[in-house]
Amino acid sequence: MKTFFQEMPLAESIWTQLEKMDIEEPTDIQKQMIPEAMSGQDIVARSQTGTGKTLAFLLPILSKVNSEKKGLQAIIIAPSQELAMQIMDVLKKLTENYPIKHASLIGGANVKRQLERLKKEKPQIAVGTPGRILELLQLKKLKVHEVEIVAVDEADRMVDEQSAWEDFTKIAQRVGREAQYLFVSATIPTNFKEMVADFAPFIVSLEAEGGLLVQEISHLYLKVTERERIDLTRKLIHAEHIKKGIVFVNQIERLNEVVEKLAYRKIEVAPLSSEQSKIEREKAIKQFKEGTVHILVATDVASRGLDIDDVTHIIQLEAASHSNSYLHRAGRTGRMGKAGKVISLISDKDEYKLQKYSRDLKVEMNLVTLEKGQLKINKEATK
């Protein structure tokens, strides 16, 4: 009997790659979105982070792109360099033995090199950030008159960043309304249908089962004073034996201090922030994926789209001010059905944030204490 994925009009080599990636059963959002997308429907799909949204748009794209036809047929747009690179990684794996040309058009990378590659190899699929794709369109180095499908990952973040959304709408105006549009997101912004009505007037909304965050994540908090934050983070890393965790700070200025102090205490740690070059960020992510670094200390540049397997812990050294930021930080763990913990360090002046998370995200925040090197759950919880 054929599996869900084998029923799809895909090349046999792509089925083989899915098997190699241990992908056999579809997630809820894949089950809903893939058939609709393959029928040509414009879609906005909401699903929690870590539920396989990338494959939900990549597989329909691969079913539609004609490998024998030259020229650009599909564009995939992501709001951050990291997310675009990760989508590119999945695309490369899926098409390892499939004759299709793809190009990575990411801001921060050398534009001259990208121009040379575009000249030499005419891609059929382009993956990139909105600013860089628009720049190449304006330079007339990228032609979109034959583009049949446009996918936008993390649409909510694109909307939040006004310049990115403006760049995307300019791209969409050039592509036109004949193309199919696929939007995926952890949350769907208010009035989103009206925002895309000019180029996707008959868009279908899909929603995966479950809340905004997967149930496998535990939401914990410890009460702290300002002076204790870094030292308590160090103790938590040891107490929980964290081999793959992300520590979030709110300000870049704080990031270097945290990295230095953790490294001084012999913790394998690396920074990840928007101030780093693309090469530095790629190196940090690679070390983290390979396990030579156990802890990433990051600003919110890493909270969206950082898709790394087996992240067990998120520590909010400084609590996010907005529930949406908490949602995306927390979404880095508990991916694809695995358990995860989010531990927030909360001072007296931060307590109002707990109420916001509970109310907006429908999660229970459990108070914990660190006693004799172990986390203990207190009965007090914010519901």
N, C-alpha and C positions, 0 to 999 in steps of 0.2 A: 504493500500500500504506500502511495506517495505521501511525503510529508507536506505540510503547508507550503514550505519554500519550494519544493520540487514541482508543485502545481503551477508555479509562476513561470511565465515565458522568459526564462533566463538561459544563458549559455551554460552548458554542462560544467565548464571550468569554474563558473561562479558557484554552482551548487557544491562542487568539490571544495572550494575555498570556505564556504559556510560550514561544511562538515569539519574541516581542519580547525576552524575557529570555535568548534564545539557549539555551534548554533543549530539547534534542532527544532525547538518549540518556539513559536512566536510569543512575544509579550502582548499584553492587551492592546497597547497602542499600535503595534505592528499589525495585529489581526484586524483592527478597525481601519487603519489608514492605507495599508498597501493595496487592497482591492479597489478602494475608492480612487486612489491616486492612479492606479493602472487603467481605470475607466476614463481618465482624463479630467477628473473633477478638481477644481480649485479647492484647497483645504487649509483651514487653520486648526491645528491639533494641539490640545493641552495634555501634557502628561508629566508626572513627577520626574525629577532628574534621575538618571541611572536606570531608565526603563527601555532603552534601545531605540530612542527617537532617530538616531543617525541612520540606522538601517531602514527605518520606516520611510525615509525619503530617498536614500541611496539606491535601494533595490528597484523602486519604480523608475528612477532615472536610468539605471542600467538596462532595464527592459525596453526603454524607449529609444535610447541612443543607438543609431545605426553605425556600427563599427566600419562599414565600408564607405560611408559618406564623409567626405572631408568637411572641415569647418566646424565652428562652435555650435553645439546643439543644446547644451545645458550649462547653467551657471548656478553655483552653490555659494551663498553669501553668509558669512559669520561675523559677529560684531568684534571679535578679538583675534589677534594673531594666533594665540594658543589653540583656540577652538578650530580655526581654519586649518592649522597644521594637523590637528587630531583627525578631522574629517578626511584630510588628504591621506593620512596613514591608513585609515580604514578602507578608503577607495583603492589605494595601492594594493592592499592585501586581497581585496575582492577580485581585482583585475590582474593579479599576478601572471596568469596564463591566458589572458584575454586581450586581443589586439585592439586596445583603445588608447587614445592619447589624452593625457590630462595635464593641466598646468596649474601650478600654485602661484597665485597672484596676491601676495600678502604685503600689506604696508609694513615698512621697517626693513624689508629686504631690498637688495640692490635692484633698482628699477632698470638700469642698463642691462643687467644680466637677464632680467625677465623679458625685456624687449628683444634681446638676441634669441632667446628660446622661442618666443612667439613667432619670430621670423623663420626660424629653422623648422620648428615643429608646430603645425597648426593644430591646437588642441580641440578635442570634441567636447570635453568637459573642463570648465574652469572653476577652481575653488579659491575664494579669496575674501578680502575685507572690502567693505563698500567704497572707501576712499580710493584705494589703489585701482579697483576695477573701473571706477568712474574716471580716474586720471587717464588710464589706458584708452578708454572710450573717447575721451576728449582729444587725446593725441592721435586718434584714428588708427590705433594699433590693434584694436580689438573690434571685431565686427559682430553685431548681435542680430542681424536681420534674419538669420536662420535659427535663432534660439527658440526651442519649443517648450522648454521647462525651466523654471527658476525656483530654487529652494532657499528658504531663509531660516537659519537655525537661530534659536534664542531670540525670537521676534520681540519679546518683551524688553530685552536689553537694548535692542536696536531702537525701539521707540523711546526708551529712557534717554538715550544719547542722541540729542536732537540733530547734530551734524551728521551722524551715521545714518539716521532715518532719512534726512534730506538727500544724502548721497544715494541711498537705495531707491528713493522715489524717482530720482533723475535717471537711474539705470532702468527702472521699470518703464518709464515713459519712452525710452529708446527701444526697449524690447517690444513694448506694445501689449495690447490686451488679447491678442491671439494666442499668446503663450499660456501654459499652465503654471499656476503659482501654488507652491506648497510652503506653508509656514508652520514651524513647530516651536513650542514654547512651554516653559514650566507654569507660566501664568498667561492669561489672555488679557491684554490691556483693554480698558473701557473704550467703547466706540471703535474697536479695531476694524470691524467690517466697513464702517464708513471711511476709515483711513485708507483702505485699500480698494474702495469701490471703483475708482477710476480705471484700474487695470485688472481687478478681479471682482467683477460685479455680482457674480453668483457663487459666492464662497460658502462651503459647508463647514460647520463647526463640529469637531470630534473631541470627545473628552474621555480619557482613560479612567477606569474605575479607581476609587481610593481618593484620599485627600491630596493636599499639595505636597506632602512629604511621605515617603514610604514608611510603613509601620515598623520596619526592622531597625529604625534609628531610635536610640534612647536619648532623651534631652535632659541633661543634668546641669546643675550650677553649683558653684561654691561661692561663699561670701568671702570677700578679700578686702584688704586695705590697699591703697595705691602702691605702697612700697613692696608689698608681697607678690605682686603679679608675676614677675619673671621667675623668682625663686620657686613659687608654687607651680608654675608651668614645668620647671625642671623636675620637681618632685613627682608631678603627675606622669611625666614621661617615663620615669623610673618605676613608679608604682604600677602603672598599667602595662609596662614592658612594651612600649609602643615601637614597632618596627616600621610602620608607615603611617605617619600622621601629619596634619597641617595645622600650624599655629597662625591664627589671623590677628593682625594688628590694624588699627584704623589709619595710622599716619606713617608715611615713609620714614620720617625722622626716627620713629620708634623701632623700625625694622632692624636697622644695623646694630642698635644697642642690644636687642634681643638675640640676634645671631651671634654677636661677639660673646655675650655672657653664657649662652648655651654651649658654644664651641669651647670656651674656656673650661667648662665642666665636662669636657670629653664627649659631648653629644654630637653625633654626625648630622650636621645641619647645613642648609643652604638657603639663601634669600631668593625671593621671587617678587619682583615689583616692576612697575611701568618705567622706572628710571634705568633699568638695565637694558643693554642692547639685546637684539633678537638672539644673537649667538649665546650670550650669557644666560638668557632665559631658557633656551633650548638645552643648554648644558645642565642647568639645575634640574629641569624636568627629566632629562635622560638619567642623571645620577639617582634621582628619586625613584624612577621606574625600576632601575636595575638594583636598587637596594644599597648602593654605596653611601647614600644619604638617607637617613631615617626620618628626618623632620624637615619640612619646608616651612619657612616663616614667610608669610605672604600678606600683601595688601589685597584689596578686593579685585585687583586685576586677575587674580587666580581663582576667584570664587565661582566664576561662570565658565563653563565649558572645559574645565580641567578634568578630563575623563581618564582617570588612572585606576586600574584594578586594585582591589584589596586595601584601600585606605580605611583603616579601622577607627581612627580617631580624628576629630576636629576639636581643637582647643581655641576658644575665643579668648585670647589674652585680654582683648578689649572688645566688649560687646558691640555688635552692629547697631547703629541707630535706627535703622529701618527694618521692618519685618522681611521685606523683599531681599535685603542683603543677607539676613539670617537664613532665609530659604535657600539661597544659592550657595552659601557657605556650607550649610548642613547637607546639601545635595552632593557634596564631594565624597560622602561616605554612604554606606548602606546601598551600594549600587548592585543592580541585577540580583536582588534577593539576598544579599549578604548583610550581616549585622554590622551596625556601626554605632559609635557614641559621639555626641556633641557635648562638650563640657565648656560652660561659660563661666568666666571669672567675673563676679558681680560685686561691685562696691555699693555703698548705700545710695549713691547718686545714680546708679544704673538700674535700680530695682524696677523703675517704671517700664524699662525695656522688656522685662519678663512678661509683664501684663500684655504688652503689645504683641509679642510673639504668640502667646497663648490665644489671645483673642483673634488675631488675624490669620494664624496658621493652624488653629485648632489642635495644638499640641499641649501635652502636659509637661511642665517644667518641674523636675524633681530636685529638691535640695539634697546635696551630698556633702559629706565631710571626709577629710583625709586623716585617717587614724592608723598609726603604726604601719604606715606604708600601704594602706588599703582604702579604697573608696567605700564608704558606707552610705546607703540611702536613708535620708531622714524622712519622716512621715509627712513633713510639710511639702506641699506641692501647689503650684499655681495652675489652675484649670481654666 
